[in-house]
Structures are given as structure tokens and as C-alpha cells.
């Protein structure tokens, strides 16, 4: 369920935003609520971007036979609109980056965020991800599925986090984060499970290991791992029935080329 955006974003700004911008900004402001920290970088991941605005721009271009169009829809159709709108709303002039990929944009964005935190001048990073679905997009994906790509349970959503060097008021810790070839995954799961006393494994794909599939809750979309990460953090702090008494959770995500990311998140 989508929130009441009017309670989070002022109405004047809200009128000028498309749905994906609302996703991104709403989750960013929710993450920042009650956090008395300056943000030194804004990094947003998206796979499909502002797909509805993109579709409407192309549709108008076709209807008007490629004659000059109102540029507003085109401006809002680009992938970096979400990160830019967040920075404008927050009046933040720090490092601003958009990461896009068809399968692992959130993992690549997290890699970028962790890299930023190695800089002495960067203490807090706003890391987010969002994607929306539209009837047109689902129609296209279903047509692609007829040519060999399996159809999925398509979803949408957004999630934002504050990654910080400081432990104060933190609700979880990223204890391990790395990428590896898919063939190295079984050994890595065994090693990480033993080293960090992993209680549960979250993954998007069914495997022969005890696991919880986060796509069962959010559906499948390029940045669904961000929602899976949010679910893991929430479970660590709420004693959820999904993962009772969890102390450490291992997240696994991968792309079609066999590159796998593994993340261990746990309580402080």
C-alpha cells in the first residue's frame, strides 16, 4: 500500500512529481525522519527508472509525429530524476549519483555507498532504490517471456537507508558485503554462515538451502533486493514472526550473468 504522500511531501512539490519520484522522495524523507545527521552523498538505484513518464513521452512523440513537444515529460523520464529531485528537495549539493542496471542496481549502489564512506570527508550516505510497474511495462515483459525469458511475479517499491560511519542510533550493521561468481556461492554461504552465525538466508531465487524468498513479499523487479534488505533490517529490530530472534541475516542476490552479491546484516 502506498502512503499518503501529502503527509510527507508538501503539496506544491507533489503536483510536479511523477509516481517514481514520489516513491523515492517519500522513502528518503522517511529514512531521514528523526535522524540528526547531514547527508554527504545521495545514491539512488533504479532499473526501470521513471518508466511511466518515459512511455508517455514516447507516446506523445508518436502521436505528434515527432514534432516539438513540451519538455516536462522528457525531463521527468530520465533515470536520474529520482536522485536529483531528492537533492533539490533537501537542498543538498553533495555527491549525487544514480546507478542503473537490469538486475543488481541496488547492490552496485551499495558498493558505491560503502566506497564513499571510505572517504574521510564522507560520514553519512543516503542510499535508496525504487522502481514502478505499469500495465505497458508488464505487457512488454510478458511478450519477452514468450521468447524464452521466464515471466515473473512483477512488483514495485522503494526503500531508503542511511549508511553511516557512526554507531550512535544505528539499528543494524552491515557486517559483510562482497561480490563473487555464482560457482563460488555454496562455499561462501557455508563460510559466512559459520563465521557470522547466520540465522536466516534471504534470496530472490529458490535454492537447496534454508531460506526466505523476499520476492514472495514484494514481487520481482530490478531493485527488489532493496526491499529485501529493508525486510531483513526490520526483522532484526522487530522480532518478526518471519525470523523470530534473528541476530544475523545473509542476503543473496544475483544477475543473469552469474555475478552474485552477498551481504550479512546483523544487530549491533
C-alpha positions in Angstrom: 0.0 0.0 0.0 1.2 3.4 -0.9 1.4 6.1 1.9 -0.5 9.3 1.9 2.2 11.4 0.2 0.6 14.7 1.4 1.6 13.9 4.9 5.3 13.6 3.9 5.8 15.9 0.8 4.4 19.4 0.5 1.6 19.8 -2.0 3.3 22.3 -4.2 6.2 19.9 -4.9 3.9 16.9 -5.1 2.0 18.3 -8.1 5.1 18.4 -10.2 6.3 14.8 -9.4 5.6 11.5 -11.2 4.9 8.4 -9.3 8.5 7.1 -9.2 9.7 10.5 -7.8 7.1 10.2 -5.1 8.4 6.7 -4.3 12.0 7.9 -4.0 11.4 11.1 -2.1 8.9 9.6 0.3 11.2 6.8 1.3 14.2 9.2 1.6 12.3 11.6 3.9 11.0 8.7 5.9 14.6 7.4 6.4 15.8 10.9 7.4 13.0 11.4 9.9 14.4 11.7 13.4 17.9 11.4 12.1 20.0 14.4 13.1 22.8 13.8 10.5 23.9 15.7 7.5 23.9 13.6 4.3 27.3 13.7 2.5 26.1 11.7 -0.6 22.8 10.7 -2.2 23.0 7.4 -4.2 19.8 6.0 -5.8 19.4 2.7 -7.6 16.8 2.0 -10.3 16.3 -0.5 -13.1 13.3 0.8 -14.9 13.5 4.4 -13.9 10.5 6.7 -14.4 9.0 4.2 -16.8 5.5 5.8 -16.9 6.9 9.2 -17.9 9.2 7.5 -20.5 6.2 5.7 -22.0 4.1 8.9 -22.1 6.9 10.8 -23.7 7.3 8.3 -26.5 3.5 8.1 -26.9 3.2 11.8 -27.4 6.2 11.9 -29.8 4.4 9.2 -31.9 1.0 11.0 -31.7 2.6 14.3 -32.8 4.7 12.7 -35.5 8.0 13.8 -33.8 7.1 17.5 -33.8 8.4 19.6 -30.9 6.9 18.5 -27.5 6.5 20.0 -24.1 9.9 19.1 -22.5 8.5 18.5 -19.0 7.6 14.8 -19.6 11.0 14.1 -21.1 12.8 15.8 -18.2 10.9 13.6 -15.8 11.5 10.4 -17.8 15.3 10.1 -17.2 16.6 7.7 -14.6 18.5 10.3 -12.6 15.3 12.3 -11.9 14.8 10.5 -8.6 18.2 11.3 -7.1 18.1 14.8 -8.5 14.6 15.5 -7.1 15.7 14.2 -3.7 18.7 16.5 -3.7 16.7 19.5 -4.8 14.0 18.9 -2.1 16.6 18.5 0.6 18.7 21.5 -0.8 21.7 19.1 -0.8 24.6 19.9 -3.0 26.8 16.9 -2.1 27.8 13.9 -4.3 24.7 12.8 -6.2 24.7 9.6 -8.2 22.2 7.2 -10.0 23.0 3.6 -10.5 21.0 1.6 -13.1 21.2 -2.0 -14.2 18.7 -4.6 -15.3 19.2 -6.9 -12.3 21.5 -5.6 -9.5 21.4 -1.8 -9.4 20.8 -1.7 -5.6 23.9 -3.9 -4.9 26.0 -1.7 -7.2 24.7 1.4 -5.4 25.5 -0.1 -2.0 29.0 -0.8 -3.3 29.3 2.8 -4.3 27.9 4.0 -0.9 30.4 1.9 1.0 33.2 3.2 -1.2 32.1 6.8 -0.4 32.3 6.0 3.4 36.0 5.2 3.0 36.5 8.9 2.2 37.4 10.9 5.2 35.0 13.7 4.2 32.0 11.4 3.9 30.3 10.2 7.1 26.7 9.6 6.1 25.2 8.4 2.8 21.6 8.3 1.8 21.2 5.0 -0.1 18.0 4.3 -1.9 16.2 2.3 -4.6 12.9 2.4 -6.3 11.1 1.0 -9.3 7.5 1.2 -10.5 5.5 -1.1 -12.8 2.9 0.0 -15.4 0.4 -2.0 -17.5 2.5 -1.2 -20.5 5.7 -2.5 -18.9 4.1 -5.7 -17.8 2.7 -6.2 -21.3 6.2 -5.8 -22.7 7.8 -8.1 -20.1 5.2 -10.8 -20.8 5.9 -10.6 -24.5 9.6 -11.0 -23.8 8.7 -14.1 -21.7 7.3 -15.7 -24.8 10.7 -15.7 -26.3 12.4 -17.7 -23.6 12.7 -15.3 -20.6 10.6 -16.7 -17.8 7.7 -14.5 -16.7 7.9 -13.3 -13.1 5.6 -12.1 -10.4 6.2 -8.4 -11.1 6.3 -6.0 -8.3 7.3 -2.5 -7.4 8.5 -0.5 -4.4 11.1 1.8 -2.8 13.4 1.7 0.1 16.0 4.1 1.6 18.7 3.8 4.2 21.2 6.0 6.0 24.6 4.3 5.9 26.9 5.9 8.5 30.3 5.5 10.0 28.8 6.3 13.4 27.3 3.7 15.6 25.1 6.1 17.5 21.3 5.4 16.9 22.1 2.8 14.4 19.6 -0.1 14.1 21.8 -2.6 12.2 25.3 -3.3 10.9 26.5 -4.4 7.5 29.0 -7.0 8.7 30.0 -8.3 5.3 29.4 -7.2 1.7 31.1 -8.6 -1.5 30.5 -10.0 -5.0 31.6 -13.3 -6.4 31.0 -15.7 -9.3 27.9 -18.0 -8.9 30.0 -21.1 -8.7 31.7 -19.8 -5.5 28.4 -19.2 -3.8 27.9 -22.6 -2.0 31.3 -22.4 -0.3 30.8 -18.7 0.6 27.4 -19.5 2.2 28.9 -22.2 4.3 31.8 -20.0 5.4 29.7 -16.9 6.1 27.1 -18.9 8.0 29.7 -20.3 10.3 31.7 -17.0 10.7 28.7 -14.7 11.4 26.4 -17.3 13.0 23.8 -16.6 10.3 20.2 -17.4 11.4 18.3 -16.9 8.2 19.1 -16.5 4.5 17.1 -14.1 2.3 17.3 -14.6 -1.5 15.3 -14.0 -4.6 15.7 -17.5 -6.1 14.8 -20.9 -4.8 17.8 -22.9 -3.6 18.6 -26.1 -1.8 19.3 -24.2 1.4 17.1 -23.0 4.2 15.9 -19.6 3.0 13.2 -16.9 2.8 12.4 -15.5 -0.6 11.8 -11.8 -0.3 10.3 -11.7 -3.8 7.3 -13.6 -2.3 6.6 -10.4 -0.3 7.5 -7.7 -2.8 7.4 -9.3 -6.3 10.3 -9.3 -8.8 11.8 -6.1 -10.1 15.3 -4.8 -10.6 15.7 -3.2 -7.1 13.7 -5.8 -5.2 16.9 -6.5 -3.2 16.5 -3.1 -1.6 13.1 -4.2 -0.2 14.6 -7.5 0.8 17.4 -5.6 2.7 14.7 -3.4 4.4 12.8 -6.6 5.4 16.0 -8.1 6.9 16.7 -4.9 8.9 13.1 -4.7 10.0 13.1 -8.3 11.1 16.3 -7.7 13.2 14.6 -4.9 15.1 11.0 -6.1 15.4 11.3 -9.8 16.4 9.2 -10.6 13.4 7.3 -13.8 13.0 9.2 -14.3 9.7 12.6 -14.5 11.5 12.0 -14.8 15.3 15.0 -14.0 17.4 17.2 -13.3 14.4 20.7 -11.9 15.1 22.3 -12.1 11.7 20.8 -12.5 8.2 22.5 -13.3 4.9 21.1 -11.8 1.8 21.9 -13.3 -1.7 21.2 -11.6 -5.0 22.5 -12.2 -8.5 22.1 -11.2 -12.1 21.7 -13.2 -15.3 25.4 -13.1 -16.0 26.2 -15.1 -12.8 27.6 -12.3 -10.7 26.4 -12.8 -7.1 26.3 -10.3 -4.2 26.2 -11.5 -0.6 25.5 -9.2 2.4 25.5 -10.1 6.0 23.4 -7.7 8.1 23.0 -8.1 11.8 22.3 -6.4 15.1 24.9 -4.1 16.6 
